[in-house]
C-alpha cells in the first residue's frame, strides 16, 4: 500500500470514528488530547509532500462532524475541552 493510500485509509477510519466517538468518550476533556494524538500519528506517517493536504482534510472532518475547539484561558489550544451540548462534543 502506498503512503498516500495508507494516509487516506487512516483519514477514512478517523471519519467513521468521529461519527460516534464524541458521544462515547467518558471524560469530554479527554476528547481533544485523544484526537490530537491520532491526528499527529496520521501526520507523522504522511509523506512530507502530503502534510498540507492531510491538515486540510483533518479540519474538514472536524467541520463535517460539527466539532470545534473552545479555547480557555487556562489551557493551551491543543488541550482545550470540546464544546458540550447534551453531553455531545458537537456544535449546533
Rosetta constraint file for C-alpha pairs under 8 A:
AtomPair CA 1 CA 5 HARMONIC 6.16 0.50
AtomPair CA 1 CA 6 HARMONIC 6.28 0.50
AtomPair CA 2 CA 6 HARMONIC 6.15 0.50
AtomPair CA 3 CA 7 HARMONIC 6.13 0.50
AtomPair CA 3 CA 45 HARMONIC 7.64 0.50
AtomPair CA 3 CA 46 HARMONIC 6.45 0.50
AtomPair CA 3 CA 47 HARMONIC 6.50 0.50
AtomPair CA 4 CA 8 HARMONIC 6.09 0.50
AtomPair CA 4 CA 46 HARMONIC 6.88 0.50
AtomPair CA 4 CA 47 HARMONIC 7.13 0.50
AtomPair CA 4 CA 50 HARMONIC 7.59 0.50
AtomPair CA 5 CA 9 HARMONIC 6.12 0.50
AtomPair CA 6 CA 10 HARMONIC 6.25 0.50
AtomPair CA 7 CA 11 HARMONIC 6.22 0.50
AtomPair CA 7 CA 42 HARMONIC 6.50 0.50
AtomPair CA 7 CA 45 HARMONIC 7.19 0.50
AtomPair CA 7 CA 46 HARMONIC 5.95 0.50
AtomPair CA 8 CA 12 HARMONIC 6.10 0.50
AtomPair CA 9 CA 13 HARMONIC 6.20 0.50
AtomPair CA 10 CA 14 HARMONIC 6.19 0.50
AtomPair CA 10 CA 42 HARMONIC 6.74 0.50
AtomPair CA 11 CA 15 HARMONIC 6.12 0.50
AtomPair CA 11 CA 42 HARMONIC 7.61 0.50
AtomPair CA 11 CA 57 HARMONIC 7.77 0.50
AtomPair CA 11 CA 58 HARMONIC 7.58 0.50
AtomPair CA 12 CA 16 HARMONIC 6.42 0.50
AtomPair CA 13 CA 17 HARMONIC 6.27 0.50
AtomPair CA 14 CA 18 HARMONIC 6.14 0.50
AtomPair CA 15 CA 19 HARMONIC 6.84 0.50
AtomPair CA 15 CA 61 HARMONIC 6.25 0.50
AtomPair CA 16 CA 20 HARMONIC 7.59 0.50
AtomPair CA 17 CA 21 HARMONIC 5.51 0.50
AtomPair CA 18 CA 22 HARMONIC 6.64 0.50
AtomPair CA 18 CA 65 HARMONIC 6.77 0.50
AtomPair CA 19 CA 65 HARMONIC 6.84 0.50
AtomPair CA 20 CA 24 HARMONIC 6.56 0.50
AtomPair CA 21 CA 25 HARMONIC 6.10 0.50
AtomPair CA 22 CA 28 HARMONIC 7.60 0.50
AtomPair CA 22 CA 31 HARMONIC 6.97 0.50
AtomPair CA 22 CA 88 HARMONIC 5.92 0.50
AtomPair CA 22 CA 89 HARMONIC 5.34 0.50
AtomPair CA 22 CA 90 HARMONIC 7.65 0.50
AtomPair CA 23 CA 87 HARMONIC 6.85 0.50
AtomPair CA 23 CA 88 HARMONIC 5.06 0.50
AtomPair CA 23 CA 89 HARMONIC 6.91 0.50
AtomPair CA 25 CA 30 HARMONIC 7.61 0.50
AtomPair CA 25 CA 31 HARMONIC 6.68 0.50
AtomPair CA 27 CA 31 HARMONIC 7.33 0.50
AtomPair CA 28 CA 81 HARMONIC 6.74 0.50
AtomPair CA 28 CA 82 HARMONIC 6.78 0.50
AtomPair CA 28 CA 84 HARMONIC 8.00 0.50
AtomPair CA 28 CA 89 HARMONIC 7.28 0.50
AtomPair CA 29 CA 33 HARMONIC 7.96 0.50
AtomPair CA 29 CA 79 HARMONIC 7.91 0.50
AtomPair CA 29 CA 80 HARMONIC 7.41 0.50
AtomPair CA 29 CA 81 HARMONIC 4.65 0.50
AtomPair CA 29 CA 82 HARMONIC 6.77 0.50
AtomPair CA 30 CA 34 HARMONIC 6.14 0.50
AtomPair CA 30 CA 81 HARMONIC 7.32 0.50
AtomPair CA 31 CA 35 HARMONIC 6.01 0.50
AtomPair CA 31 CA 81 HARMONIC 7.24 0.50
AtomPair CA 31 CA 82 HARMONIC 7.04 0.50
AtomPair CA 32 CA 36 HARMONIC 5.84 0.50
AtomPair CA 32 CA 69 HARMONIC 8.00 0.50
AtomPair CA 32 CA 78 HARMONIC 6.86 0.50
AtomPair CA 32 CA 79 HARMONIC 6.06 0.50
AtomPair CA 32 CA 80 HARMONIC 6.84 0.50
AtomPair CA 32 CA 81 HARMONIC 6.43 0.50
AtomPair CA 32 CA 82 HARMONIC 6.77 0.50
AtomPair CA 33 CA 37 HARMONIC 6.17 0.50
AtomPair CA 33 CA 78 HARMONIC 6.90 0.50
AtomPair CA 33 CA 79 HARMONIC 5.80 0.50
AtomPair CA 34 CA 38 HARMONIC 6.38 0.50
AtomPair CA 35 CA 39 HARMONIC 6.00 0.50
AtomPair CA 36 CA 40 HARMONIC 5.89 0.50
AtomPair CA 36 CA 78 HARMONIC 7.20 0.50
AtomPair CA 37 CA 41 HARMONIC 6.24 0.50
AtomPair CA 38 CA 42 HARMONIC 6.43 0.50
AtomPair CA 39 CA 43 HARMONIC 6.22 0.50
AtomPair CA 39 CA 58 HARMONIC 7.41 0.50
AtomPair CA 40 CA 44 HARMONIC 5.94 0.50
AtomPair CA 41 CA 45 HARMONIC 6.23 0.50
AtomPair CA 42 CA 46 HARMONIC 6.18 0.50
AtomPair CA 43 CA 51 HARMONIC 6.18 0.50
AtomPair CA 43 CA 54 HARMONIC 6.79 0.50
AtomPair CA 43 CA 55 HARMONIC 7.62 0.50
AtomPair CA 46 CA 50 HARMONIC 6.14 0.50
AtomPair CA 46 CA 51 HARMONIC 6.15 0.50
AtomPair CA 46 CA 54 HARMONIC 7.69 0.50
AtomPair CA 47 CA 51 HARMONIC 6.55 0.50
AtomPair CA 50 CA 54 HARMONIC 6.27 0.50
AtomPair CA 51 CA 55 HARMONIC 6.16 0.50
AtomPair CA 52 CA 56 HARMONIC 6.30 0.50
AtomPair CA 53 CA 57 HARMONIC 6.16 0.50
AtomPair CA 54 CA 58 HARMONIC 6.11 0.50
AtomPair CA 55 CA 59 HARMONIC 6.34 0.50
AtomPair CA 56 CA 60 HARMONIC 6.14 0.50
AtomPair CA 57 CA 61 HARMONIC 6.11 0.50
AtomPair CA 58 CA 62 HARMONIC 6.39 0.50
AtomPair CA 59 CA 63 HARMONIC 6.26 0.50
AtomPair CA 60 CA 64 HARMONIC 6.05 0.50
AtomPair CA 61 CA 65 HARMONIC 6.26 0.50
AtomPair CA 62 CA 66 HARMONIC 6.11 0.50
AtomPair CA 62 CA 67 HARMONIC 5.03 0.50
AtomPair CA 62 CA 68 HARMONIC 6.96 0.50
AtomPair CA 63 CA 67 HARMONIC 5.92 0.50
AtomPair CA 63 CA 68 HARMONIC 7.34 0.50
AtomPair CA 65 CA 90 HARMONIC 7.19 0.50
AtomPair CA 66 CA 90 HARMONIC 5.09 0.50
AtomPair CA 66 CA 91 HARMONIC 5.32 0.50
AtomPair CA 66 CA 92 HARMONIC 7.26 0.50
AtomPair CA 67 CA 82 HARMONIC 7.42 0.50
AtomPair CA 67 CA 83 HARMONIC 7.84 0.50
AtomPair CA 67 CA 89 HARMONIC 6.43 0.50
AtomPair CA 67 CA 90 HARMONIC 4.85 0.50
AtomPair CA 67 CA 91 HARMONIC 6.10 0.50
AtomPair CA 68 CA 82 HARMONIC 6.51 0.50
AtomPair CA 68 CA 83 HARMONIC 6.83 0.50
AtomPair CA 68 CA 90 HARMONIC 7.14 0.50
AtomPair CA 68 CA 91 HARMONIC 6.90 0.50
AtomPair CA 69 CA 77 HARMONIC 7.53 0.50
AtomPair CA 69 CA 80 HARMONIC 6.31 0.50
AtomPair CA 69 CA 81 HARMONIC 6.73 0.50
AtomPair CA 69 CA 82 HARMONIC 5.26 0.50
AtomPair CA 69 CA 83 HARMONIC 6.65 0.50
AtomPair CA 70 CA 77 HARMONIC 7.98 0.50
AtomPair CA 70 CA 80 HARMONIC 5.98 0.50
AtomPair CA 70 CA 81 HARMONIC 6.31 0.50
AtomPair CA 70 CA 82 HARMONIC 5.88 0.50
AtomPair CA 70 CA 83 HARMONIC 5.89 0.50
AtomPair CA 71 CA 75 HARMONIC 7.01 0.50
AtomPair CA 71 CA 76 HARMONIC 7.16 0.50
AtomPair CA 71 CA 77 HARMONIC 5.55 0.50
AtomPair CA 71 CA 80 HARMONIC 5.22 0.50
AtomPair CA 71 CA 81 HARMONIC 7.47 0.50
AtomPair CA 72 CA 76 HARMONIC 7.41 0.50
AtomPair CA 72 CA 77 HARMONIC 7.72 0.50
AtomPair CA 72 CA 80 HARMONIC 6.31 0.50
AtomPair CA 75 CA 79 HARMONIC 6.05 0.50
AtomPair CA 75 CA 80 HARMONIC 5.71 0.50
AtomPair CA 76 CA 80 HARMONIC 6.14 0.50
AtomPair CA 82 CA 89 HARMONIC 5.54 0.50
AtomPair CA 82 CA 90 HARMONIC 7.69 0.50
AtomPair CA 83 CA 89 HARMONIC 5.48 0.50
AtomPair CA 83 CA 90 HARMONIC 6.48 0.50
AtomPair CA 83 CA 91 HARMONIC 6.75 0.50
AtomPair CA 84 CA 88 HARMONIC 5.36 0.50
AtomPair CA 84 CA 89 HARMONIC 4.72 0.50
AtomPair CA 84 CA 90 HARMONIC 6.37 0.50
AtomPair CA 84 CA 91 HARMONIC 7.45 0.50
AtomPair CA 85 CA 89 HARMONIC 6.46 0.50
AtomPair CA 85 CA 90 HARMONIC 6.55 0.50
AtomPair CA 85 CA 91 HARMONIC 7.05 0.50
